[in-house]
Amino acid sequence: MRMRAFVDDDLAALTDLTIDTFRPFFEDVFRPLMGETIFTVQHGSWRDDYRRQVAGLHAPERHAYVTVAEMTGMTGMTGMSGEIAGYVAWAVDPDRRHGQIVILAVSPQHRRHHLGATLCRHAFEQMRLLGAEIVEIATGGDAFHAPARALYEQLGCTANPVAVYFRRL
């Protein structure tokens, strides 16, 4: 496994990985929970939203970065050399000494091999080097996001419970 900076040729693969990673949440959790009206207004174009967001994640001039985990040779994980196994998008606000994990996505065949933790730790170290003293990571409170919550707690993060409510008018 090799950690490397984003290159423009990664965009399509990272966009597809992001959409594949979060499709179960939007289609199998949020849509049935909230109903069609709220789903359509709030996240009806979630795929296009991710296409736009992923395209702008790596912007060093704004202190926003993407680190890609790429398969190399024989690693004990399934996958071919050069294949993108996951990525972390992160940003730093140097004035506030604040870092943020924006997106963490790991392909299904590479989950449960500590890749998410490795990507987060890499981003944490890079944030430290840029002057961040704290990091913020947000995730959902539903069953889909339970593995993310467990990972962040394993990494020493403290949850700040927040409730978000929706109602059709």
N, C-alpha and C positions, 0 to 999 in steps of 0.2 A: 504494500500500500504506500502510495506517495501523496503527500500533501503539497499542493501547488496553488498558485494564484490563478484566478479566472483568466481565460483568454476568450476573445470574441467567438471563436469556433465552438465554445461550450454552450452558447446561449440556447440552442434548440434542445440539447440533451437536458440541460438544467430546467428548462421550462416544462418539458415532458415529465421529468422526474417530480417536479413540484405538483403538477396537475394530477399525476398518478398517486402521489402520496396523500394529497388532501381530498381527492374525489370521495372516498368513503365518508369523510366527515360531512361534506356538503350534501351529498346525495342520500346517504343512509342514516345520518344523525340529524343534521340541521333541518333539512327539508321536511321529514316526517314530524319532527318535534314542533316546528313553527307553523307548518301549513304553507300552502302555495303563495298566498298574498305576501306574507312576511318574507318568505324565501325569495320570491321574485324581486321585491323591492330591495332587500338587504344584500342578497348574494346571487341574484339571478344570472349575473354574467361573471361568475367567479372565475371561470377559465380565462376569459379575456382580461379580467383584473390581474390574474397571475401573469399572463403574457406581458402586460405592461410593467408590472412590478419587477419581475425577474430581469427584464431588459435594463432596468435602472439600478439594480442592486450594487453593481460594482462601479463605484464612482470615487476613486481616491481623492479627487479634488474636493469632495464633500466628506472625506473621512469615512467612506463606505466601501466595504471590501467583501469579496467572496473568496473562500478557500474551497478548493475541490479536492476530494479524495479519489484518487485514480488507482485502479488495479495495476500491479506490476508483477510479472512472473508468477511464480507459485507462492501463494500466501496462505493456503489452507482454507480460504474462502472461495465460494464459487464465483466464477467470472473470468473474463478474458483480460489479458494485459491491455491497458489503455482504456478500459471501460470505466465510466464514472460510477462510483459506488455511492456517493453522497456528496453533500456540500453544506457549508454553513455560510450564511450572509450575516455580516456584523458591521456595526458602525460605532464611531466614537464621537462624543461631543467633548473636545479637549477643554473648553472653558468650564464645563460642569464636572469634568473628570468622570464622565459617565459613559459606559459602554452598553451596547444592546445587541443581543442576538435577534436578528430580524426574521430569519428563516433557517430551520435545520431540516434537511430532508435526506433520508437514507433509503436506498432502493430495498425492496422487500427481501431479496436474497442476501443482503448484507446486514440486515438487522439482527440483533442479539449476538453481535460479535464485538461490541464495545466501540463501534465506529462513531456513533453519535457522541459518546463521551470523549473520544479522541478529537473529534472536530471541535467540540465545545472547548476543551482544554487548550487546543491550538489557538482558537479565537481569543480566549481569556488572556493568554500570554501576549498575543499581538496587541490587545487592548491595553494591557499593562505597559508595554513598550511605548505606546502612544499617550500615556499619562492617565489612563482611566484608573479609578480607584474602586469603582463598583460596576456591576453588570446587571442588566435587567433582561429577563427572559419571560415572555408571556405565553400562556397556553390555556387550553380550555379545561373546564371542570368536568366534562363528560367522560364516558367510558372510552371513547376513541382516543382521547388525549392522556389517558392514565399512564401509558408507557413514558410519555414525555415528562409528566409530573414526577414519576419515579426516578427518571434520569436526572432531572434538575435537583431533586432532593439528594440523590447520591453524590452529586457534584458540590453539595454544601449550600445550595440556594435555599432561601426561606420564602415560603409562599405568603402572598398578601391576598387573602380572600377578597374577591370582588364578585358581585352579582350584577348581571346585565339582564334586563327584562325587555321583552318586546310585547306589543299588543297591537292587534289590528284595529284601526279606527273606523 
